[in-house]
């Protein structure tokens, strides 16, 4: 009497097919991983040099790392799912190699980063959205040694902006409104009171660098900007300082008196959003408390 093969039950067959498909899909995509913010992948695939790999990221900031660049990536950035317009910047990692980065325009690619462009490697490369998104075209350079490891990696940061603001190149330089002061006081990663003791332009980075003598710290979270140093000229031998930045195009001046400095780190740099004089801020604060328009506790 011969052996009879048992007939698989339909639900078991379905599970087996699904399992095989999952294995096949994982085998096809093992070199690539990512989420809505970051993406890490490799170009070491047989057909990679002839294709453009689409990447879709939906975060305010994140990281892209492309090992062994081959072919190209088309990285589409959006600020969440709202479709809001935004300003964005990217900073390449110190050892970025093997690719160039373009911003995709109307029927044209605009070079935004190349190791041979003669610009400072720490310069932020910035762009503005169109219809709520930006497409970065990361093109691999030709390679002679296919096993030589190169890594094209960068971080990006996106900040919402109105269409009107995007059309005005100096919009980020204007003084903050009362509403913006209150909002930035509540949402900034650093809020400090102090005076400006030094100001110099970093021409290669297109940034103005302000040295602040800190009198009071309201908030200094994430990566703190306030540091304590020894000062032989004072009795306490210690002073608190902070180094902050603004775009050089804003023409920042060395103001006199106490200010409230509000801002956040962007790709490593502590960037100022608002810097009202202390009496002006105190007036806005009193008004907000009187009218109940404050969005958080105003110390």
Wavefront OBJ file of the C-alpha trace (Angstrom):
o trace
v 0.000 0.000 0.000
v 1.606 3.235 -1.159
v 2.020 6.388 0.865
v -0.509 9.172 0.310
v 0.459 12.826 0.586
v -1.792 14.741 2.887
v -3.676 17.524 1.154
v -2.842 20.915 2.663
v -5.719 22.759 4.200
v -6.546 26.060 2.421
v -5.648 28.273 5.393
v -2.255 26.558 5.742
v -1.567 27.102 2.028
v -2.406 30.792 2.407
v -0.006 31.180 5.328
v 2.758 29.358 3.413
v 2.337 31.588 0.332
v 2.378 34.720 2.486
v 5.521 33.519 4.253
v 7.312 32.833 0.963
v 6.310 36.253 -0.394
v 7.631 37.955 2.731
v 10.961 36.144 2.399
v 11.152 37.196 -1.271
v 10.372 40.816 -0.437
v 12.944 40.892 2.365
v 15.564 39.433 0.050
v 14.857 42.173 -2.477
v 15.024 44.996 0.062
v 17.595 43.795 2.582
v 19.995 46.585 1.612
v 17.518 49.335 2.404
v 15.902 50.372 5.645
v 14.081 53.488 6.731
v 11.137 55.153 8.350
v 9.392 58.479 7.908
v 12.441 60.408 9.165
v 15.617 58.479 8.309
v 16.855 56.219 5.549
v 19.902 53.962 5.447
v 20.747 51.869 2.399
v 23.413 50.434 0.147
v 24.072 50.584 -3.594
v 25.676 47.153 -3.721
v 23.077 45.526 -5.920
v 23.473 44.219 -9.440
v 21.117 46.749 -11.035
v 21.744 49.692 -8.696
v 24.035 51.603 -11.075
v 21.228 51.880 -13.643
v 18.322 52.973 -11.475
v 16.937 55.873 -9.452
v 15.792 54.729 -6.022
v 12.794 56.722 -4.665
v 12.849 57.640 -0.961
v 9.946 59.388 0.818
v 10.534 61.111 4.174
v 7.866 62.910 6.212
v 9.637 64.467 9.203
v 10.823 67.895 10.293
v 14.369 66.549 10.531
v 16.184 63.325 9.858
v 19.164 61.506 8.390
v 20.089 59.855 5.089
v 23.014 57.432 4.778
v 23.849 55.856 1.414
v 26.648 53.307 1.532
v 28.470 52.406 -1.692
v 26.541 54.963 -3.798
v 25.491 53.608 -7.188
v 22.982 55.128 -9.595
v 20.925 57.785 -7.847
v 18.466 58.479 -5.056
v 15.448 60.736 -5.378
v 14.722 61.834 -1.811
v 11.325 63.531 -1.476
v 10.992 65.613 1.701
v 7.698 66.784 3.176
v 6.992 68.415 6.535
v 4.652 65.778 7.938
v 1.437 65.058 6.069
v -0.087 68.539 6.139
v 1.351 69.668 2.819
v 2.625 72.902 4.406
v 5.319 74.925 2.699
v 8.718 75.018 4.411
v 12.293 76.183 4.374
v 14.835 73.400 4.528
v 18.574 72.969 4.938
v 20.949 70.034 4.846
v 24.431 69.492 6.210
v 26.651 66.750 4.846
v 28.628 64.587 7.232
v 32.342 65.240 7.578
v 33.389 62.239 5.494
v 30.692 62.537 2.815
v 31.940 60.977 -0.436
v 30.845 59.278 -3.614
v 27.936 61.503 -4.688
v 26.652 64.975 -5.476
v 23.367 66.485 -4.304
v 20.961 68.439 -6.487
v 17.656 70.148 -5.751
v 15.070 69.227 -8.344
v 13.580 72.275 -10.054
v 11.233 72.778 -12.979
v 12.804 70.658 -15.727
v 16.240 71.282 -14.231
v 18.483 70.052 -11.434
v 20.269 72.673 -9.345
v 23.580 71.581 -7.814
v 23.496 72.192 -4.063
v 26.474 70.130 -2.857
v 29.678 68.814 -4.372
v 32.978 68.098 -2.635
v 34.688 70.105 -5.382
v 32.418 73.177 -5.287
v 34.964 75.114 -3.222
v 32.542 75.903 -0.399
v 33.117 75.279 3.292
v 32.130 71.688 4.173
v 30.069 72.909 7.173
v 28.067 75.379 5.105
v 24.338 74.671 5.340
v 22.836 74.057 1.910
v 19.309 75.470 1.975
v 16.198 75.296 -0.223
v 12.491 76.093 -0.205
v 9.539 73.836 -0.873
v 7.182 73.916 -3.827
v 3.648 72.611 -3.327
v 4.710 71.346 0.089
v 7.693 69.243 -0.907
v 11.302 69.228 -2.085
v 12.987 66.507 -4.123
v 16.722 66.002 -3.602
v 18.501 64.138 -6.376
v 21.574 62.393 -4.975
v 23.688 61.182 -7.890
v 26.527 58.703 -7.405
v 29.891 59.494 -8.931
v 31.582 56.967 -11.245
v 33.745 54.451 -9.384
v 36.794 52.487 -10.476
v 37.008 50.180 -7.494
v 33.575 48.672 -6.901
v 34.577 47.446 -3.428
v 35.903 50.787 -2.187
v 33.517 51.940 0.515
v 32.155 55.450 0.179
v 29.338 56.938 2.237
v 27.097 59.779 1.105
v 25.339 60.869 4.293
v 23.637 64.054 5.413
v 21.142 65.464 7.903
v 18.221 67.667 6.981
v 16.011 70.122 8.846
v 12.664 71.559 7.683
v 10.795 74.522 9.165
v 7.229 75.534 8.184
v 6.849 78.869 6.403
v 4.056 80.685 4.652
v 4.115 81.131 0.887
v 4.572 84.877 1.399
v 7.572 84.274 3.673
v 9.209 81.999 1.110
v 8.955 84.744 -1.512
v 10.745 87.222 0.789
v 14.399 86.273 1.201
v 14.741 88.525 4.263
v 11.589 87.365 6.057
v 13.603 85.434 8.648
v 15.504 88.646 9.443
v 12.535 90.772 10.506
v 11.760 91.401 14.206
v 9.318 88.968 15.765
v 5.721 90.003 16.325
v 4.244 89.856 19.826
v 2.501 86.588 18.936
v 5.776 85.089 17.691
v 7.632 86.192 20.819
v 5.117 84.377 23.013
v 5.181 81.282 20.817
v 8.963 81.107 20.613
v 9.291 81.665 24.367
v 7.190 78.541 24.900
v 8.632 76.351 22.134
v 12.311 77.305 21.761
v 14.972 74.898 22.982
v 16.870 77.798 24.532
v 15.598 81.027 26.117
v 18.260 83.119 27.834
v 18.700 86.688 29.035
v 21.973 88.472 28.467
v 24.068 91.048 26.655
v 26.028 90.842 23.411
v 29.761 90.897 24.151
v 31.027 89.985 20.700
v 29.889 89.857 17.085
v 31.746 88.575 14.053
v 30.773 87.335 10.626
v 31.690 83.825 9.522
v 31.920 84.572 5.811
v 32.515 80.974 4.729
v 29.404 79.805 6.612
v 27.259 82.872 5.754
v 26.507 83.253 9.475
v 26.904 86.025 12.030
v 28.278 84.711 15.327
v 27.126 86.405 18.546
v 28.832 85.838 21.881
v 26.371 86.340 24.735
v 27.172 87.081 28.372
v 24.359 85.178 30.087
v 22.567 86.779 33.030
v 19.654 84.333 33.372
v 18.638 81.004 31.827
v 14.911 80.367 31.373
v 15.378 77.212 29.299
v 18.353 75.381 27.809
v 17.437 71.865 26.787
v 18.462 69.355 24.109
v 22.136 70.281 23.482
v 22.774 73.155 25.933
v 24.139 76.383 24.464
v 25.206 77.958 27.780
v 28.665 77.126 29.044
v 30.542 78.168 32.183
v 34.095 79.444 31.834
v 36.739 80.825 34.173
v 37.222 84.596 34.134
v 40.324 85.945 35.875
v 38.945 89.485 35.631
v 36.026 88.897 38.003
v 35.832 88.009 41.674
v 33.633 84.981 41.053
v 36.163 83.561 38.515
v 33.238 82.102 36.568
v 30.992 83.481 33.847
v 28.314 82.000 31.657
v 28.489 82.430 27.903
v 26.593 81.286 24.835
v 27.508 81.442 21.157
v 24.493 81.953 18.884
v 24.063 82.438 15.139
v 21.952 84.392 12.661
v 22.074 84.414 8.850
v 24.733 86.899 7.759
v 22.317 88.389 5.221
v 20.356 89.848 8.166
v 23.111 92.367 8.901
v 22.966 91.827 12.674
v 24.293 94.755 14.744
v 25.997 94.840 18.148
v 23.020 95.991 20.247
v 23.406 97.583 23.683
v 21.585 96.417 26.810
v 19.852 93.208 27.893
v 18.004 91.010 25.415
v 15.935 87.843 25.592
v 17.424 85.361 23.111
v 15.100 82.605 21.852
v 15.920 79.897 19.337
v 16.854 76.296 18.704
v 19.600 74.132 17.318
v 19.437 73.526 13.592
v 21.845 70.926 12.235
v 24.200 71.583 15.122
v 24.074 75.392 15.123
v 22.118 77.316 17.811
v 20.073 79.652 15.602
v 18.295 82.750 16.903
v 14.609 83.185 16.131
v 13.798 86.196 18.315
v 15.895 88.646 20.328
v 13.662 91.390 21.777
v 15.158 93.874 24.209
v 14.350 93.038 27.817
v 11.954 96.018 28.382
v 10.071 95.127 25.197
v 9.724 91.487 26.286
v 8.560 92.511 29.776
v 5.847 94.659 28.206
v 4.667 91.775 25.958
v 4.765 89.395 28.936
v 2.645 91.669 31.154
v 0.094 92.148 28.403
v -0.172 88.398 27.744
v -0.661 87.618 31.437
v -3.286 90.348 31.755
v -5.224 89.186 28.691
v -4.642 85.471 29.251
v -3.016 84.971 25.847
v 0.107 83.239 27.149
v 0.591 79.707 25.791
v 2.734 78.515 28.700
v 3.989 79.713 32.058
v 5.887 82.986 31.587
v 8.611 83.094 34.234
l 1 2 3 4 5 6 7 8 9 10 11 12 13 14 15 16 17 18 19 20 21 22 23 24 25 26 27 28 29 30 31 32 33 34 35 36 37 38 39 40 41 42 43 44 45 46 47 48 49 50 51 52 53 54 55 56 57 58 59 60 61 62 63 64 65 66 67 68 69 70 71 72 73 74 75 76 77 78 79 80 81 82 83 84 85 86 87 88 89 90 91 92 93 94 95 96 97 98 99 100 101 102 103 104 105 106 107 108 109 110 111 112 113 114 115 116 117 118 119 120 121 122 123 124 125 126 127 128 129 130 131 132 133 134 135 136 137 138 139 140 141 142 143 144 145 146 147 148 149 150 151 152 153 154 155 156 157 158 159 160 161 162 163 164 165 166 167 168 169 170 171 172 173 174 175 176 177 178 179 180 181 182 183 184 185 186 187 188 189 190 191 192 193 194 195 196 197 198 199 200 201 202 203 204 205 206 207 208 209 210 211 212 213 214 215 216 217 218 219 220 221 222 223 224 225 226 227 228 229 230 231 232 233 234 235 236 237 238 239 240 241 242 243 244 245 246 247 248 249 250 251 252 253 254 255 256 257 258 259 260 261 262 263 264 265 266 267 268 269 270 271 272 273 274 275 276 277 278 279 280 281 282 283 284 285 286 287 288 289 290 291 292 293 294 295 296 297 298 299
